[in-house]
Amino acid sequence: MIPFNLVRAESLEEVLDFLDRNGPGTKIIAGGTDLLIELRGISPGEKGPGTVLDITPIDELKGIEDDGTVITIGALATHREINTSPIILEHAPLLAAACSTIGATQHRNVATIGGNVINGSPAADSVPALLAHNAAATTVAEFDQACTEISAAVPRLDASAASARVRCSCTNAMASM
């Protein structure tokens, strides 16, 4: 594995500020199940990320909530949290079932739904279930120097998310689904 700087963000504001200042050379890590494999695959002499930004401490990206109309799953919710959530088991059983089949137990305990979608792997087992449940992803973006706002929901997930990497500009980060 190649050397890199590890930076830990404590808030969405810190994430957006860091990405704005450091740009596309930064990789974001939460569960890390795909990123660690990617980093190990970088050959000597190849350029890897200069910085890996750890977002695991950000509580506002965690959890599963039901407001009576919409179920919100934080981007940092693990597959284990999703497949054992009473809310998901009741209202989105297909998603619970899909998340229960992802990897081994150790993998489900750390892999996040946000990473599963953003990575865009053809093996993203949660994506078909999210499509079946008509899910939409919400991103956060810095609109100007003065404030950080939650953007409008991005277009609904589509089948292309299962076959190609999802592209996000360096000043956007997935917050929830």
Buried (B, 14 or more C-beta within 10 A) or exposed (E): EEEBEEBEBEBBBBBBBBBBEBEEEBBBBBBBBBBEEBBEEBEEEEEBBEBBBBBBEBEBBBBBEBEEEEBBBBBBBBBBBBBBBEBBBEEBEBBBBBBBEBBEEEBBEBBBBBBBBBBBBEEBBBBBBBBEBEBBBBBBBBEEEEEBEEEEBBEEBEEEBBEEEBEBEBBBBBBBB
